[in-house]
Amino acid sequence: MGDEIRVPRELLEQVAAARLPAVTDVRLQDLMTRNNDGALTQSERTELESLVAMSESLSLMRAKAIHFLGRKP
């Protein structure tokens, strides 16, 4: 027997539209570029790893919301 959770469509729409804040995205791009150049400090590398994990989690949540809305990415 499967459990069902009802989620308001509005919430799914908000999750599907979610993005990293612009300042965070700019920082992530900068850190990725500097990482490719081998120019990160250890603390910046840790920050990059955290931002990448956050971005991946957000992408997965967005993908699930888009799927539940019956849309294609």
Backbone bond lengths (Angstrom), bond angles and torsions (degrees), N, CA, C in turn:
res aa  C-N    CA-C-N  psi(-1)  N-CA   C-N-CA  omega(-1)  CA-C   N-CA-C  phi
1 M - - - 1.431 - - 1.530 107.86 -
2 G 1.344 116.63 122.86 1.456 120.88 -177.63 1.516 112.29 -89.04
3 D 1.290 115.24 140.10 1.459 120.03 174.72 1.515 108.39 -85.43
4 E 1.299 115.71 147.69 1.457 120.57 -179.92 1.518 108.82 -126.15
5 I 1.306 115.08 135.48 1.459 120.90 176.02 1.516 107.07 -116.05
6 R 1.285 116.25 126.97 1.466 120.26 178.73 1.530 108.62 -92.71
7 V 1.311 114.35 129.69 1.461 120.84 -179.35 1.520 107.63 -122.65
8 P 1.319 117.62 130.47 1.461 118.96 178.44 1.530 111.06 -59.09
9 R 1.323 115.95 138.05 1.462 121.21 179.70 1.529 110.70 -55.17
10 E 1.321 116.73 -38.44 1.467 120.81 -179.84 1.530 111.27 -58.27
11 L 1.329 116.99 -40.06 1.464 120.63 178.37 1.527 110.25 -65.66
12 L 1.340 117.26 -43.73 1.464 120.28 177.21 1.523 110.93 -60.43
13 E 1.329 116.70 -40.08 1.469 120.83 178.56 1.529 110.58 -62.19
14 Q 1.323 116.25 -42.23 1.464 120.01 -179.87 1.522 111.43 -65.87
15 V 1.323 117.11 -41.39 1.465 120.40 178.45 1.524 109.93 -65.94
16 A 1.336 117.04 -42.43 1.467 121.04 -179.86 1.524 111.75 -61.56
17 A 1.317 116.97 -30.10 1.466 121.34 -177.76 1.531 113.16 -93.65
18 A 1.319 117.28 -3.48 1.467 120.86 -175.01 1.528 111.64 -64.43
19 R 1.300 115.28 142.17 1.468 122.68 177.25 1.527 107.58 -140.10
20 L 1.318 115.22 158.78 1.460 118.37 171.11 1.522 108.15 -64.18
21 P 1.325 118.13 146.82 1.462 119.13 173.96 1.532 109.71 -57.01
22 A 1.319 116.81 146.49 1.469 121.66 -175.97 1.525 111.86 -53.96
23 V 1.320 117.46 -43.30 1.465 120.23 -178.44 1.533 110.54 -64.27
24 T 1.316 117.33 -35.63 1.467 121.29 178.29 1.519 110.51 -70.02
25 D 1.330 116.64 -41.34 1.462 120.61 178.75 1.527 111.00 -63.52
26 V 1.331 116.89 -41.64 1.467 120.67 177.81 1.526 109.70 -62.19
27 R 1.327 116.53 -43.19 1.467 120.22 179.01 1.530 110.80 -62.99
28 L 1.315 117.19 -42.58 1.463 121.51 178.49 1.521 110.79 -60.86
29 Q 1.322 116.90 -45.48 1.466 120.61 179.54 1.532 110.87 -62.36
30 D 1.329 116.12 -42.35 1.466 120.46 179.03 1.529 111.00 -61.99
31 L 1.328 115.97 -46.11 1.463 119.44 -179.78 1.527 111.28 -64.30
32 M 1.330 117.47 -38.51 1.470 119.69 178.88 1.524 111.02 -65.22
33 T 1.325 116.87 -41.08 1.466 120.34 178.22 1.518 110.51 -63.63
34 R 1.325 116.29 -47.30 1.461 120.35 -179.87 1.526 111.49 -65.53
35 N 1.330 117.05 -32.36 1.461 120.54 176.34 1.528 110.24 -65.21
36 N 1.330 116.34 -42.62 1.467 120.22 177.81 1.524 111.46 -61.45
37 D 1.326 116.04 -30.13 1.468 121.04 178.76 1.532 111.96 -85.35
38 G 1.332 116.81 -3.54 1.464 120.94 -178.87 1.511 113.04 71.32
39 A 1.339 117.05 29.82 1.460 120.63 -172.30 1.530 113.97 -113.12
40 L 1.340 118.34 22.64 1.462 120.04 -179.00 1.521 111.84 -93.46
41 T 1.328 114.83 143.85 1.458 119.94 169.11 1.530 107.29 -79.58
42 Q 1.312 116.61 170.01 1.468 119.60 178.80 1.523 110.67 -62.83
43 S 1.321 117.90 -40.56 1.469 119.77 -179.88 1.530 110.80 -66.83
44 E 1.323 117.58 -36.00 1.466 120.24 176.70 1.529 110.79 -68.27
45 R 1.318 116.72 -36.09 1.471 120.67 177.46 1.532 109.75 -63.51
46 T 1.321 116.42 -42.17 1.463 121.17 177.24 1.525 110.39 -63.30
47 E 1.331 116.18 -43.14 1.467 120.68 177.55 1.526 110.20 -61.36
48 L 1.328 116.84 -44.21 1.464 121.20 179.14 1.526 110.50 -59.70
49 E 1.313 117.28 -46.33 1.464 120.81 179.67 1.527 111.16 -59.33
50 S 1.322 117.25 -40.49 1.466 121.39 178.82 1.521 111.39 -66.44
51 L 1.330 116.66 -43.94 1.462 120.25 -179.91 1.522 111.60 -66.73
52 V 1.322 117.40 -38.12 1.469 120.56 177.26 1.527 109.59 -63.95
53 A 1.320 117.81 -44.19 1.467 121.11 178.70 1.527 110.66 -61.32
54 M 1.332 116.90 -42.63 1.455 121.18 178.51 1.529 110.55 -62.97
55 S 1.320 116.93 -44.44 1.457 121.96 -179.86 1.528 111.13 -63.14
56 E 1.329 116.76 -42.15 1.465 120.57 178.71 1.528 111.07 -64.84
57 S 1.324 117.53 -41.84 1.467 121.02 178.26 1.520 110.83 -62.50
58 L 1.317 116.27 -44.00 1.456 120.62 178.62 1.526 110.65 -62.29
59 S 1.319 117.15 -41.96 1.467 121.09 179.01 1.525 111.36 -61.72
60 L 1.326 116.93 -41.26 1.465 120.31 178.48 1.525 111.55 -65.96
61 M 1.328 117.20 -42.02 1.467 120.14 177.64 1.523 110.76 -63.24
62 R 1.326 115.91 -42.50 1.468 119.97 178.66 1.523 110.68 -62.15
63 A 1.332 116.83 -44.29 1.466 121.03 -179.03 1.526 110.95 -61.16
64 K 1.326 116.98 -42.11 1.464 120.10 178.71 1.523 110.94 -65.37
65 A 1.317 117.19 -42.96 1.462 120.28 178.99 1.524 110.57 -62.53
66 I 1.316 117.16 -43.44 1.470 121.46 178.71 1.526 109.69 -61.67
67 H 1.325 116.95 -41.82 1.469 121.28 178.07 1.529 110.41 -61.59
68 F 1.338 116.99 -48.20 1.460 120.68 -179.02 1.524 112.17 -64.30
69 L 1.314 116.73 -26.80 1.466 120.79 176.41 1.528 111.80 -79.78
70 G 1.337 116.54 -7.28 1.460 120.87 178.93 1.511 113.58 78.98
71 R 1.320 115.76 23.43 1.466 120.36 -179.31 1.516 110.19 -104.05
72 K 1.307 114.56 165.12 1.462 120.63 172.34 1.522 107.49 -104.00
73 P 1.339 116.63 142.98 1.474 119.30 -178.13 1.518 112.88 -64.06
